[in-house]
Amino acid sequence: MKSSESDTLLIDLHYLPGIEYIVNIRQFDCIILEVNEYFVKQTFRNRCYILGANGILPLYVPVLGGRRKVIMKDLQIDHDQKWLNNHWRAIQSAYGKAPFYEFYIDYFEKAFHTREKYLVDLNFKLLTLCLDLLGLKKKVVFTEKYEKCPDSSWSDFRSLIHPKTAFANRTFYQPSPYPQLFGKDFVPALSILDLLLCEGPNSNTIVSNSTLAL
């Protein structure tokens, strides 16, 4: 949890991170991204969720050597699989009619089609883009080495946000509903991409309203 007086957050690096991830980042001045841990399968490090006509759609980035221990910063994307085209078509299909699609989509297209070799580089590029579009100015750096017990003045949120952790157990994020393109009930656990394309400049207000004091 957040250390008293802490302005530094230590957190894992997610792919197209969820709104709750951004909610956490918003509360700190300095963000330290953990890139020296071993890659953990079935986490948000290489997946995100978007909302399509048929419900929640998971998007996975395939990686090389994911079945053995690989340090996150050394993990390469498997571009032999056609994941990029699949992700891009899914995003276009899900959000082509979103209110702010035409205003923001070119930024994401440019970020995606640079074909980064390493997952860390792709994730960092997308995170930086999302923070810029939200108007969140943060100092963001990478870890230099893995520390099981990091500086006690940091707030350690590594692995706090996990697909297998029941959403009802979240104690740091209270969703502020906004109009989504599909379904009658609001879906809270989506990528920040959903919020940006649906709400545009109002996204930062939604993030602020979703924040619980840590």
C-alpha positions, 0 to 999 in steps of 0.5 A: 500500500501507499507509504505515508509521505511517499511520492514514489511508486514502484510498479510493474509495466503493463500492456495498454494499462487499465484505468485502475493502473493509471489511477495509481500512477496519478497519485505519485510524482515519480514512477519506477517501472519494474523491468528487472523481474522475471516475466510472469505469465497470465498477467497484464504485462502482455495483455489488456481488455477492450470492449467489443460488440460481443463483450470483453475482448482480451488482447495478448502480445505473444512473447519468445521464451515465455515458458522459461525464466526471462527477465522482463527487460530482455523479453522479446515479442514474437512477431512471427505471430500475426498479433499486431494485425489482429490487435489493430483490427480488433481495436478498429472494430471495437472503437471505430465509432467511438466519439474520439476515435478519429482524434486519437487513433493515429497516435496509437497506430504510429506507436503500434507499427514501430514493431518494437523488438522488446515487450518493455519498449512497446509497453513503455511507448504506449504508457508514455502516449497514454499519460501524454493524452491524459495530460499527466506529467510524471517522472518515469524511470526503470529499475536498475536491478531487482530488489525483493525489498525495495526502498522503504520510502517507496510504495510497492505496487508490483503485481497488485493489479492482476487478472485473477484478483477479483475486481471487488477486492480492489481497495484503491479504485472506485470506477466512475462510469462513463458512456461505453459503446456496447452493453447496458452495464458499465464494464470497469476493468478495461484498458485506458484505451477504452476511456480515451476513445470514448471520453477524449479530453474528459478522460482525466476527470474520469480518472480523478473521479475514480481515485480512492485515497491510498 
